[in-house]
Amino acid sequence: MYLNGERVAEDNSQALMLYSRACDTGSAAGCSSIGLVYQKGFGVQKDKGKARQFFSKGCEMDNQWGCDKLKKM
């Protein structure tokens, strides 16, 4: 919601913090979402290496969306 400004004000740093917390607690979707943040540069400098790292982590945890994003890089 924070990343897209849906029903709340857009706040990329808040989105990244929540995705990080989710990823750290085992959420594959959270890890893949961090990959998107770094791939697109939402509130951070674009970083393909970090994007791959987080898409890979999400993919390894069975998040198909993360696997698909990783294949397209």
HTML snippet that shows the backbone in 3Dmol.js (N, CA, C, O; Angstrom):
<script src="https://3Dmol.org/build/3Dmol-min.js"></script>
<div id="view" style="width:600px;height:400px;position:relative"></div>
<script>
const pdb = `
ATOM      1  N   MET A   1       0.817  -1.184   0.000  1.00  0.00           N
ATOM      2  CA  MET A   1       0.000   0.000   0.000  1.00  0.00           C
ATOM      3  C   MET A   1       0.868   1.257   0.000  1.00  0.00           C
ATOM      4  O   MET A   1       0.574   2.220  -0.709  1.00  0.00           O
ATOM      5  N   TYR A   2       1.936   1.245   0.796  1.00  0.00           N
ATOM      6  CA  TYR A   2       2.810   2.421   0.847  1.00  0.00           C
ATOM      7  C   TYR A   2       3.567   2.625  -0.459  1.00  0.00           C
ATOM      8  O   TYR A   2       3.816   3.760  -0.866  1.00  0.00           O
ATOM      9  N   LEU A   3       3.931   1.534  -1.112  1.00  0.00           N
ATOM     10  CA  LEU A   3       4.694   1.647  -2.351  1.00  0.00           C
ATOM     11  C   LEU A   3       3.869   2.294  -3.460  1.00  0.00           C
ATOM     12  O   LEU A   3       4.388   3.084  -4.249  1.00  0.00           O
ATOM     13  N   ASN A   4       2.584   1.955  -3.513  1.00  0.00           N
ATOM     14  CA  ASN A   4       1.716   2.461  -4.575  1.00  0.00           C
ATOM     15  C   ASN A   4       0.835   3.624  -4.143  1.00  0.00           C
ATOM     16  O   ASN A   4       0.131   4.205  -4.970  1.00  0.00           O
ATOM     17  N   GLY A   5       0.864   3.972  -2.865  1.00  0.00           N
ATOM     18  CA  GLY A   5       0.007   5.039  -2.378  1.00  0.00           C
ATOM     19  C   GLY A   5      -1.467   4.657  -2.397  1.00  0.00           C
ATOM     20  O   GLY A   5      -2.333   5.501  -2.629  1.00  0.00           O
ATOM     21  N   GLU A   6      -1.748   3.367  -2.149  1.00  0.00           N
ATOM     22  CA  GLU A   6      -3.131   2.902  -2.128  1.00  0.00           C
ATOM     23  C   GLU A   6      -3.707   3.058  -0.727  1.00  0.00           C
ATOM     24  O   GLU A   6      -3.255   2.398   0.209  1.00  0.00           O
ATOM     25  N   ARG A   7      -4.695   3.921  -0.582  1.00  0.00           N
ATOM     26  CA  ARG A   7      -5.396   4.191   0.677  1.00  0.00           C
ATOM     27  C   ARG A   7      -4.516   4.828   1.756  1.00  0.00           C
ATOM     28  O   ARG A   7      -4.999   5.124   2.848  1.00  0.00           O
ATOM     29  N   VAL A   8      -3.248   5.037   1.462  1.00  0.00           N
ATOM     30  CA  VAL A   8      -2.324   5.751   2.356  1.00  0.00           C
ATOM     31  C   VAL A   8      -1.415   6.598   1.476  1.00  0.00           C
ATOM     32  O   VAL A   8      -1.314   6.374   0.270  1.00  0.00           O
ATOM     33  N   ALA A   9      -0.764   7.558   2.083  1.00  0.00           N
ATOM     34  CA  ALA A   9       0.185   8.382   1.325  1.00  0.00           C
ATOM     35  C   ALA A   9       1.369   7.506   0.896  1.00  0.00           C
ATOM     36  O   ALA A   9       1.847   6.671   1.663  1.00  0.00           O
ATOM     37  N   GLU A  10       1.823   7.707  -0.319  1.00  0.00           N
ATOM     38  CA  GLU A  10       2.979   6.950  -0.816  1.00  0.00           C
ATOM     39  C   GLU A  10       4.196   7.232   0.070  1.00  0.00           C
ATOM     40  O   GLU A  10       4.514   8.387   0.356  1.00  0.00           O
ATOM     41  N   ASP A  11       4.857   6.181   0.491  1.00  0.00           N
ATOM     42  CA  ASP A  11       6.018   6.306   1.364  1.00  0.00           C
ATOM     43  C   ASP A  11       6.943   5.120   1.091  1.00  0.00           C
ATOM     44  O   ASP A  11       6.805   4.059   1.698  1.00  0.00           O
ATOM     45  N   ASN A  12       7.882   5.314   0.175  1.00  0.00           N
ATOM     46  CA  ASN A  12       8.765   4.226  -0.240  1.00  0.00           C
ATOM     47  C   ASN A  12       9.641   3.700   0.885  1.00  0.00           C
ATOM     48  O   ASN A  12       9.911   2.500   0.943  1.00  0.00           O
ATOM     49  N   SER A  13      10.089   4.571   1.779  1.00  0.00           N
ATOM     50  CA  SER A  13      10.932   4.108   2.877  1.00  0.00           C
ATOM     51  C   SER A  13      10.129   3.238   3.848  1.00  0.00           C
ATOM     52  O   SER A  13      10.652   2.257   4.377  1.00  0.00           O
ATOM     53  N   GLN A  14       8.880   3.588   4.080  1.00  0.00           N
ATOM     54  CA  GLN A  14       8.008   2.773   4.938  1.00  0.00           C
ATOM     55  C   GLN A  14       7.742   1.420   4.267  1.00  0.00           C
ATOM     56  O   GLN A  14       7.753   0.385   4.933  1.00  0.00           O
ATOM     57  N   ALA A  15       7.506   1.429   2.970  1.00  0.00           N
ATOM     58  CA  ALA A  15       7.282   0.175   2.240  1.00  0.00           C
ATOM     59  C   ALA A  15       8.500  -0.729   2.352  1.00  0.00           C
ATOM     60  O   ALA A  15       8.365  -1.921   2.627  1.00  0.00           O
ATOM     61  N   LEU A  16       9.682  -0.176   2.143  1.00  0.00           N
ATOM     62  CA  LEU A  16      10.905  -0.969   2.221  1.00  0.00           C
ATOM     63  C   LEU A  16      11.103  -1.533   3.621  1.00  0.00           C
ATOM     64  O   LEU A  16      11.505  -2.686   3.773  1.00  0.00           O
ATOM     65  N   MET A  17      10.827  -0.739   4.635  1.00  0.00           N
ATOM     66  CA  MET A  17      10.971  -1.215   6.011  1.00  0.00           C
ATOM     67  C   MET A  17      10.017  -2.376   6.290  1.00  0.00           C
ATOM     68  O   MET A  17      10.406  -3.362   6.916  1.00  0.00           O
ATOM     69  N   LEU A  18       8.780  -2.264   5.830  1.00  0.00           N
ATOM     70  CA  LEU A  18       7.816  -3.336   6.057  1.00  0.00           C
ATOM     71  C   LEU A  18       8.161  -4.585   5.247  1.00  0.00           C
ATOM     72  O   LEU A  18       8.031  -5.702   5.748  1.00  0.00           O
ATOM     73  N   TYR A  19       8.598  -4.403   4.004  1.00  0.00           N
ATOM     74  CA  TYR A  19       9.033  -5.558   3.204  1.00  0.00           C
ATOM     75  C   TYR A  19      10.228  -6.244   3.857  1.00  0.00           C
ATOM     76  O   TYR A  19      10.314  -7.472   3.875  1.00  0.00           O
ATOM     77  N   SER A  20      11.146  -5.449   4.392  1.00  0.00           N
ATOM     78  CA  SER A  20      12.328  -6.016   5.054  1.00  0.00           C
ATOM     79  C   SER A  20      11.931  -6.820   6.279  1.00  0.00           C
ATOM     80  O   SER A  20      12.440  -7.918   6.502  1.00  0.00           O
ATOM     81  N   ARG A  21      11.043  -6.281   7.054  1.00  0.00           N
ATOM     82  CA  ARG A  21      10.560  -6.993   8.245  1.00  0.00           C
ATOM     83  C   ARG A  21       9.883  -8.301   7.835  1.00  0.00           C
ATOM     84  O   ARG A  21      10.100  -9.340   8.459  1.00  0.00           O
ATOM     85  N   ALA A  22       9.071  -8.246   6.795  1.00  0.00           N
ATOM     86  CA  ALA A  22       8.389  -9.453   6.318  1.00  0.00           C
ATOM     87  C   ALA A  22       9.393 -10.484   5.813  1.00  0.00           C
ATOM     88  O   ALA A  22       9.283 -11.669   6.129  1.00  0.00           O
ATOM     89  N   CYS A  23      10.362 -10.041   5.037  1.00  0.00           N
ATOM     90  CA  CYS A  23      11.382 -10.935   4.501  1.00  0.00           C
ATOM     91  C   CYS A  23      12.181 -11.574   5.632  1.00  0.00           C
ATOM     92  O   CYS A  23      12.451 -12.775   5.610  1.00  0.00           O
ATOM     93  N   ASP A  24      12.552 -10.773   6.608  1.00  0.00           N
ATOM     94  CA  ASP A  24      13.334 -11.280   7.750  1.00  0.00           C
ATOM     95  C   ASP A  24      12.581 -12.327   8.556  1.00  0.00           C
ATOM     96  O   ASP A  24      13.197 -13.163   9.218  1.00  0.00           O
ATOM     97  N   THR A  25      11.252 -12.290   8.506  1.00  0.00           N
ATOM     98  CA  THR A  25      10.457 -13.260   9.261  1.00  0.00           C
ATOM     99  C   THR A  25       9.959 -14.409   8.391  1.00  0.00           C
ATOM    100  O   THR A  25       9.110 -15.194   8.813  1.00  0.00           O
ATOM    101  N   GLY A  26      10.498 -14.503   7.162  1.00  0.00           N
ATOM    102  CA  GLY A  26      10.213 -15.663   6.328  1.00  0.00           C
ATOM    103  C   GLY A  26       9.183 -15.488   5.235  1.00  0.00           C
ATOM    104  O   GLY A  26       8.715 -16.479   4.674  1.00  0.00           O
ATOM    105  N   SER A  27       8.815 -14.262   4.915  1.00  0.00           N
ATOM    106  CA  SER A  27       7.842 -14.031   3.849  1.00  0.00           C
ATOM    107  C   SER A  27       8.544 -13.969   2.492  1.00  0.00           C
ATOM    108  O   SER A  27       9.311 -13.045   2.221  1.00  0.00           O
ATOM    109  N   ALA A  28       8.272 -14.955   1.651  1.00  0.00           N
ATOM    110  CA  ALA A  28       8.859 -14.988   0.311  1.00  0.00           C
ATOM    111  C   ALA A  28       8.408 -13.777  -0.510  1.00  0.00           C
ATOM    112  O   ALA A  28       9.206 -13.183  -1.235  1.00  0.00           O
ATOM    113  N   ALA A  29       7.140 -13.416  -0.396  1.00  0.00           N
ATOM    114  CA  ALA A  29       6.625 -12.257  -1.135  1.00  0.00           C
ATOM    115  C   ALA A  29       7.307 -10.973  -0.672  1.00  0.00           C
ATOM    116  O   ALA A  29       7.577 -10.085  -1.481  1.00  0.00           O
ATOM    117  N   GLY A  30       7.585 -10.875   0.626  1.00  0.00           N
ATOM    118  CA  GLY A  30       8.294  -9.705   1.142  1.00  0.00           C
ATOM    119  C   GLY A  30       9.680  -9.585   0.532  1.00  0.00           C
ATOM    120  O   GLY A  30      10.106  -8.495   0.151  1.00  0.00           O
ATOM    121  N   CYS A  31      10.387 -10.715   0.440  1.00  0.00           N
ATOM    122  CA  CYS A  31      11.731 -10.710  -0.152  1.00  0.00           C
ATOM    123  C   CYS A  31      11.674 -10.303  -1.624  1.00  0.00           C
ATOM    124  O   CYS A  31      12.462  -9.472  -2.076  1.00  0.00           O
ATOM    125  N   SER A  32      10.737 -10.893  -2.367  1.00  0.00           N
ATOM    126  CA  SER A  32      10.611 -10.551  -3.786  1.00  0.00           C
ATOM    127  C   SER A  32      10.237  -9.092  -3.974  1.00  0.00           C
ATOM    128  O   SER A  32      10.690  -8.453  -4.924  1.00  0.00           O
ATOM    129  N   SER A  33       9.414  -8.556  -3.078  1.00  0.00           N
ATOM    130  CA  SER A  33       9.018  -7.151  -3.172  1.00  0.00           C
ATOM    131  C   SER A  33      10.201  -6.220  -2.951  1.00  0.00           C
ATOM    132  O   SER A  33      10.275  -5.156  -3.566  1.00  0.00           O
ATOM    133  N   ILE A  34      11.127  -6.607  -2.082  1.00  0.00           N
ATOM    134  CA  ILE A  34      12.352  -5.810  -1.914  1.00  0.00           C
ATOM    135  C   ILE A  34      13.123  -5.795  -3.229  1.00  0.00           C
ATOM    136  O   ILE A  34      13.688  -4.772  -3.614  1.00  0.00           O
ATOM    137  N   GLY A  35      13.141  -6.932  -3.913  1.00  0.00           N
ATOM    138  CA  GLY A  35      13.785  -6.990  -5.222  1.00  0.00           C
ATOM    139  C   GLY A  35      13.208  -5.957  -6.170  1.00  0.00           C
ATOM    140  O   GLY A  35      13.947  -5.283  -6.887  1.00  0.00           O
ATOM    141  N   LEU A  36      11.886  -5.832  -6.173  1.00  0.00           N
ATOM    142  CA  LEU A  36      11.233  -4.846  -7.031  1.00  0.00           C
ATOM    143  C   LEU A  36      11.643  -3.428  -6.654  1.00  0.00           C
ATOM    144  O   LEU A  36      11.881  -2.595  -7.529  1.00  0.00           O
ATOM    145  N   VAL A  37      11.725  -3.154  -5.363  1.00  0.00           N
ATOM    146  CA  VAL A  37      12.131  -1.825  -4.896  1.00  0.00           C
ATOM    147  C   VAL A  37      13.499  -1.468  -5.476  1.00  0.00           C
ATOM    148  O   VAL A  37      13.695  -0.358  -5.972  1.00  0.00           O
ATOM    149  N   TYR A  38      14.441  -2.405  -5.414  1.00  0.00           N
ATOM    150  CA  TYR A  38      15.786  -2.133  -5.938  1.00  0.00           C
ATOM    151  C   TYR A  38      15.833  -2.160  -7.459  1.00  0.00           C
ATOM    152  O   TYR A  38      16.614  -1.424  -8.062  1.00  0.00           O
ATOM    153  N   GLN A  39      15.024  -2.980  -8.080  1.00  0.00           N
ATOM    154  CA  GLN A  39      14.999  -3.024  -9.540  1.00  0.00           C
ATOM    155  C   GLN A  39      14.494  -1.703 -10.123  1.00  0.00           C
ATOM    156  O   GLN A  39      15.051  -1.185 -11.091  1.00  0.00           O
ATOM    157  N   LYS A  40      13.439  -1.172  -9.524  1.00  0.00           N
ATOM    158  CA  LYS A  40      12.810   0.044 -10.042  1.00  0.00           C
ATOM    159  C   LYS A  40      13.345   1.329  -9.425  1.00  0.00           C
ATOM    160  O   LYS A  40      13.106   2.414  -9.955  1.00  0.00           O
ATOM    161  N   GLY A  41      14.066   1.221  -8.312  1.00  0.00           N
ATOM    162  CA  GLY A  41      14.587   2.412  -7.659  1.00  0.00           C
ATOM    163  C   GLY A  41      13.533   3.195  -6.906  1.00  0.00           C
ATOM    164  O   GLY A  41      13.550   4.426  -6.907  1.00  0.00           O
ATOM    165  N   PHE A  42      12.613   2.489  -6.261  1.00  0.00           N
ATOM    166  CA  PHE A  42      11.569   3.154  -5.474  1.00  0.00           C
ATOM    167  C   PHE A  42      12.149   3.629  -4.151  1.00  0.00           C
ATOM    168  O   PHE A  42      12.210   2.861  -3.190  1.00  0.00           O
ATOM    169  N   GLY A  43      12.571   4.875  -4.092  1.00  0.00           N
ATOM    170  CA  GLY A  43      13.100   5.453  -2.868  1.00  0.00           C
ATOM    171  C   GLY A  43      14.537   5.070  -2.560  1.00  0.00           C
ATOM    172  O   GLY A  43      15.086   5.490  -1.541  1.00  0.00           O
ATOM    173  N   VAL A  44      15.144   4.287  -3.419  1.00  0.00           N
ATOM    174  CA  VAL A  44      16.539   3.870  -3.273  1.00  0.00           C
ATOM    175  C   VAL A  44      17.192   3.967  -4.648  1.00  0.00           C
ATOM    176  O   VAL A  44      16.511   4.075  -5.668  1.00  0.00           O
ATOM    177  N   GLN A  45      18.512   3.927  -4.657  1.00  0.00           N
ATOM    178  CA  GLN A  45      19.205   3.905  -5.937  1.00  0.00           C
ATOM    179  C   GLN A  45      18.991   2.534  -6.577  1.00  0.00           C
ATOM    180  O   GLN A  45      19.073   1.511  -5.897  1.00  0.00           O
ATOM    181  N   LYS A  46      18.718   2.511  -7.880  1.00  0.00           N
ATOM    182  CA  LYS A  46      18.557   1.241  -8.579  1.00  0.00           C
ATOM    183  C   LYS A  46      19.812   0.397  -8.385  1.00  0.00           C
ATOM    184  O   LYS A  46      20.937   0.890  -8.472  1.00  0.00           O
ATOM    185  N   ASP A  47      19.589  -0.881  -8.121  1.00  0.00           N
ATOM    186  CA  ASP A  47      20.713  -1.784  -7.870  1.00  0.00           C
ATOM    187  C   ASP A  47      20.313  -3.178  -8.346  1.00  0.00           C
ATOM    188  O   ASP A  47      19.610  -3.907  -7.647  1.00  0.00           O
ATOM    189  N   LYS A  48      20.773  -3.538  -9.549  1.00  0.00           N
ATOM    190  CA  LYS A  48      20.411  -4.834 -10.131  1.00  0.00           C
ATOM    191  C   LYS A  48      20.924  -5.999  -9.299  1.00  0.00           C
ATOM    192  O   LYS A  48      20.273  -7.041  -9.224  1.00  0.00           O
ATOM    193  N   GLY A  49      22.084  -5.833  -8.675  1.00  0.00           N
ATOM    194  CA  GLY A  49      22.640  -6.893  -7.847  1.00  0.00           C
ATOM    195  C   GLY A  49      21.755  -7.191  -6.646  1.00  0.00           C
ATOM    196  O   GLY A  49      21.471  -8.350  -6.343  1.00  0.00           O
ATOM    197  N   LYS A  50      21.321  -6.135  -5.965  1.00  0.00           N
ATOM    198  CA  LYS A  50      20.434  -6.328  -4.813  1.00  0.00           C
ATOM    199  C   LYS A  50      19.072  -6.847  -5.265  1.00  0.00           C
ATOM    200  O   LYS A  50      18.465  -7.676  -4.587  1.00  0.00           O
ATOM    201  N   ALA A  51      18.592  -6.363  -6.406  1.00  0.00           N
ATOM    202  CA  ALA A  51      17.316  -6.851  -6.930  1.00  0.00           C
ATOM    203  C   ALA A  51      17.403  -8.363  -7.175  1.00  0.00           C
ATOM    204  O   ALA A  51      16.518  -9.113  -6.762  1.00  0.00           O
ATOM    205  N   ARG A  52      18.458  -8.799  -7.838  1.00  0.00           N
ATOM    206  CA  ARG A  52      18.639 -10.240  -8.083  1.00  0.00           C
ATOM    207  C   ARG A  52      18.709 -11.024  -6.775  1.00  0.00           C
ATOM    208  O   ARG A  52      18.115 -12.094  -6.645  1.00  0.00           O
ATOM    209  N   GLN A  53      19.442 -10.477  -5.811  1.00  0.00           N
ATOM    210  CA  GLN A  53      19.600 -11.135  -4.512  1.00  0.00           C
ATOM    211  C   GLN A  53      18.235 -11.389  -3.859  1.00  0.00           C
ATOM    212  O   GLN A  53      17.970 -12.494  -3.386  1.00  0.00           O
ATOM    213  N   PHE A  54      17.384 -10.380  -3.834  1.00  0.00           N
ATOM    214  CA  PHE A  54      16.096 -10.530  -3.169  1.00  0.00           C
ATOM    215  C   PHE A  54      15.091 -11.313  -4.003  1.00  0.00           C
ATOM    216  O   PHE A  54      14.277 -12.051  -3.447  1.00  0.00           O
ATOM    217  N   PHE A  55      15.130 -11.168  -5.335  1.00  0.00           N
ATOM    218  CA  PHE A  55      14.279 -12.022  -6.165  1.00  0.00           C
ATOM    219  C   PHE A  55      14.684 -13.489  -5.983  1.00  0.00           C
ATOM    220  O   PHE A  55      13.828 -14.370  -5.907  1.00  0.00           O
ATOM    221  N   SER A  56      15.977 -13.740  -5.915  1.00  0.00           N
ATOM    222  CA  SER A  56      16.471 -15.112  -5.708  1.00  0.00           C
ATOM    223  C   SER A  56      16.006 -15.662  -4.368  1.00  0.00           C
ATOM    224  O   SER A  56      15.572 -16.811  -4.276  1.00  0.00           O
ATOM    225  N   LYS A  57      16.099 -14.844  -3.337  1.00  0.00           N
ATOM    226  CA  LYS A  57      15.677 -15.293  -2.009  1.00  0.00           C
ATOM    227  C   LYS A  57      14.185 -15.617  -2.009  1.00  0.00           C
ATOM    228  O   LYS A  57      13.768 -16.642  -1.468  1.00  0.00           O
ATOM    229  N   GLY A  58      13.396 -14.757  -2.606  1.00  0.00           N
ATOM    230  CA  GLY A  58      11.960 -15.014  -2.702  1.00  0.00           C
ATOM    231  C   GLY A  58      11.669 -16.262  -3.513  1.00  0.00           C
ATOM    232  O   GLY A  58      10.806 -17.061  -3.148  1.00  0.00           O
ATOM    233  N   CYS A  59      12.385 -16.428  -4.608  1.00  0.00           N
ATOM    234  CA  CYS A  59      12.209 -17.596  -5.472  1.00  0.00           C
ATOM    235  C   CYS A  59      12.562 -18.880  -4.715  1.00  0.00           C
ATOM    236  O   CYS A  59      11.840 -19.873  -4.802  1.00  0.00           O
ATOM    237  N   GLU A  60      13.665 -18.854  -3.980  1.00  0.00           N
ATOM    238  CA  GLU A  60      14.082 -20.027  -3.203  1.00  0.00           C
ATOM    239  C   GLU A  60      13.050 -20.405  -2.149  1.00  0.00           C
ATOM    240  O   GLU A  60      12.989 -21.551  -1.702  1.00  0.00           O
ATOM    241  N   MET A  61      12.242 -19.425  -1.759  1.00  0.00           N
ATOM    242  CA  MET A  61      11.199 -19.667  -0.763  1.00  0.00           C
ATOM    243  C   MET A  61       9.853 -19.939  -1.445  1.00  0.00           C
ATOM    244  O   MET A  61       8.802 -19.848  -0.812  1.00  0.00           O
ATOM    245  N   ASP A  62       9.893 -20.272  -2.734  1.00  0.00           N
ATOM    246  CA  ASP A  62       8.716 -20.661  -3.527  1.00  0.00           C
ATOM    247  C   ASP A  62       7.780 -19.522  -3.902  1.00  0.00           C
ATOM    248  O   ASP A  62       6.575 -19.738  -4.032  1.00  0.00           O
ATOM    249  N   ASN A  63       8.299 -18.331  -4.077  1.00  0.00           N
ATOM    250  CA  ASN A  63       7.492 -17.231  -4.573  1.00  0.00           C
ATOM    251  C   ASN A  63       7.672 -17.171  -6.088  1.00  0.00           C
ATOM    252  O   ASN A  63       8.696 -16.692  -6.575  1.00  0.00           O
ATOM    253  N   GLN A  64       6.686 -17.654  -6.829  1.00  0.00           N
ATOM    254  CA  GLN A  64       6.785 -17.742  -8.282  1.00  0.00           C
ATOM    255  C   GLN A  64       6.987 -16.381  -8.932  1.00  0.00           C
ATOM    256  O   GLN A  64       7.721 -16.265  -9.913  1.00  0.00           O
ATOM    257  N   TRP A  65       6.344 -15.353  -8.395  1.00  0.00           N
ATOM    258  CA  TRP A  65       6.502 -14.004  -8.943  1.00  0.00           C
ATOM    259  C   TRP A  65       7.955 -13.575  -8.891  1.00  0.00           C
ATOM    260  O   TRP A  65       8.465 -12.982  -9.842  1.00  0.00           O
ATOM    261  N   GLY A  66       8.635 -13.874  -7.771  1.00  0.00           N
ATOM    262  CA  GLY A  66      10.050 -13.558  -7.644  1.00  0.00           C
ATOM    263  C   GLY A  66      10.889 -14.321  -8.669  1.00  0.00           C
ATOM    264  O   GLY A  66      11.828 -13.773  -9.247  1.00  0.00           O
ATOM    265  N   CYS A  67      10.540 -15.598  -8.888  1.00  0.00           N
ATOM    266  CA  CYS A  67      11.246 -16.407  -9.889  1.00  0.00           C
ATOM    267  C   CYS A  67      11.055 -15.806 -11.282  1.00  0.00           C
ATOM    268  O   CYS A  67      12.003 -15.715 -12.062  1.00  0.00           O
ATOM    269  N   ASP A  68       9.844 -15.405 -11.581  1.00  0.00           N
ATOM    270  CA  ASP A  68       9.550 -14.812 -12.890  1.00  0.00           C
ATOM    271  C   ASP A  68      10.323 -13.507 -13.099  1.00  0.00           C
ATOM    272  O   ASP A  68      10.869 -13.267 -14.176  1.00  0.00           O
ATOM    273  N   LYS A  69      10.365 -12.671 -12.067  1.00  0.00           N
ATOM    274  CA  LYS A  69      11.101 -11.405 -12.171  1.00  0.00           C
ATOM    275  C   LYS A  69      12.594 -11.673 -12.351  1.00  0.00           C
ATOM    276  O   LYS A  69      13.263 -10.984 -13.122  1.00  0.00           O
ATOM    277  N   LEU A  70      13.113 -12.669 -11.643  1.00  0.00           N
ATOM    278  CA  LEU A  70      14.520 -13.019 -11.743  1.00  0.00           C
ATOM    279  C   LEU A  70      14.868 -13.482 -13.155  1.00  0.00           C
ATOM    280  O   LEU A  70      15.909 -13.100 -13.689  1.00  0.00           O
ATOM    281  N   LYS A  71      14.017 -14.290 -13.758  1.00  0.00           N
ATOM    282  CA  LYS A  71      14.259 -14.791 -15.119  1.00  0.00           C
ATOM    283  C   LYS A  71      14.295 -13.668 -16.146  1.00  0.00           C
ATOM    284  O   LYS A  71      15.009 -13.761 -17.145  1.00  0.00           O
ATOM    285  N   LYS A  72      13.535 -12.613 -15.907  1.00  0.00           N
ATOM    286  CA  LYS A  72      13.459 -11.496 -16.857  1.00  0.00           C
ATOM    287  C   LYS A  72      14.636 -10.536 -16.747  1.00  0.00           C
ATOM    288  O   LYS A  72      14.806  -9.665 -17.599  1.00  0.00           O
ATOM    289  N   MET A  73      15.448 -10.687 -15.709  1.00  0.00           N
ATOM    290  CA  MET A  73      16.573  -9.767 -15.525  1.00  0.00           C
ATOM    291  C   MET A  73      17.743 -10.161 -16.416  1.00  0.00           C
ATOM    292  O   MET A  73      18.782  -9.502 -16.399  1.00  0.00           O
TER     293      MET A  73
END
`;
const viewer = $3Dmol.createViewer("view");
viewer.addModel(pdb, "pdb");
viewer.setStyle({}, {cartoon: {color: "spectrum"}});
viewer.zoomTo();
viewer.render();
</script>
